[in-house]
């Protein structure tokens, strides 16, 4: 949740558009890694 708040603060106060885009790209990569890990964990332990 703090990550979302941080992102909103960056969107409201964009000092450097390029830095903002880099930050968004970094968040997207982190989210993709998190989703892939979650899918792998679910595949190993399927719900009954």
Secondary structure as GFF3:
##gff-version 3
##sequence-region A 1 48
A	DSSP	alpha_helix	2	12	.	.	.	ID=ss1
A	DSSP	alpha_helix	17	44	.	.	.	ID=ss2
###
